[in-house]
Amino acid sequence: MKLEQSETVTLWIKKSCESETTEKSYRARLKQFLESVETNPDEIVEQWKEVRYNWKEREKFIDKWTEKIENYYCLLELAPASKVSYVTPIVSFFKRYKIPIEIEYDKHVFIKYHNRDIKKEEVKTILEHSGLRDKTFFLMMAESGQRPNTLVQLRYRHIKEDFEARRRPMKIDLPSQILKDRVANRFTFIGEDGFNSLREYLSTRMPLDDNEVIFQPEKPYAKTEYLSPDTFSNKFSRVALKLKLTKIEEKGKPKPLRLYCLRKYFRNRIQVSDTSFREFWMAHSLGTDEHYITRDPEKHREEYRKAYQNLRIFTSDVPETIEELRAFYEGKLEMLKPLIEFVESFKNPDEVRIYLQQSPRSDSERAKMREKGIHYRDLTAEEVEQLYDLLNRASAATREALKKRYKVKEGKEE
């Protein structure tokens, strides 16, 4: 019997699983066990109903299945914690039908194989040798701290607001349905590098529907709703092996350098004033802090912005101090003059942002608008991109410094 056809399994899954990933895992673990004992789930439940109120037969039934599950557990050639994860769904199935199975696990269950620390230069090297889609995924994992299974389920609506506003750090909404451990809705961020890579990756697919999955299969005929995390895990491992950053371990042992090392990279390098921020972004359970941590996105954004430089993988060529910025812009005065003159025609930077959000993003879109008799100021798509970068990189203090440098006051020369 196929598990998909079993009503007992269907009811158990609905009661026990809140995500597609958990459902897939539970089905696979139960199927493997049932095949090893050569029976089907419906027969187990029917036999239990027959003996449930007969004390002697009931105890025989419980002893029989307890022994079968414990033998299965003992014969698994896996690390201690992995063995427990394989048996947990089986016990869950029995308990769903009030079958009181109690399994005696190893006294000391522990994590045997740990993800090793990954260095910033190693991450950088892997990114430089990865395709655009995979590079974007790896960057977003390292900069947001998310699990692979969460990232593969991201849809455009989860990033739309900040992505279209080109706001950095860029907020990513994380609904509870795509998170582990049954935590409530969360959000996290990515910085400049992650945003730029994401923007380049999505550029050929814009505009996107709100429900469109961010990371698409490279083969157009793929039929899955979203990619398996294994896709990116395998890609990461191949690149790491090719670059000789890791080696193939003996069968049954995971590689010391694997995809989850990027999540560990985020965990170890993000330095925040309160660790609750980090745990919130990583979608960990917060305990009592769940009730007290602020949900204000702007406070979180500011905290992330302060911590980003230590997390950032690629070196920024944009100076940080006002004096350095002034020198940087002065060196590019000729290139920036048209943009500054354009900015001067508005009363303040907010008006510029509103104009850019309402105007077409590409020259082809502008041409279509002109055909309809709608005209925009003579600014090329490339200049629009430069202006967005200028506005996003400049802090309020820097904009004031630029105003002084170019003697601009409310859109007029002093």
ABEGO torsion letter per residue (X at the ends): XBAAABAAAAAAAAAABABAAAAAAAAAAAAAAAAAAGBBAAAAAAAAAAAAABAAAAAAAAAAAAAAAAAAAAABBBBAAAAAAAAAAAAAAAAAAGBBBBBBBBABBBBABBBBBBBAAAAAAAAAABBAAAAAAAAAAAAAGBBAAAAAABBAAAAAAAAAAGBOBBBBBBBAAABBGGBBBBBBBBBAAAAAAAAAAAAAAOBBBAABBABBBABAABABABBBAAAAAAAAAAAAAAAGABBBBBBGBBBABBAAAAAAAAAAABBBABAAAAAAAAGBBAEAAAAABBABAAAAAAAAAAAAAAABABBBABBABAAAAAAAAAAAAAAAAAAAAAAAABABAAAAAAAAAABBABAAAAAAAAAAGBBBBBBBAAAAAAAAAAAAABBAAAAAAAAAAAGBBGGBBX
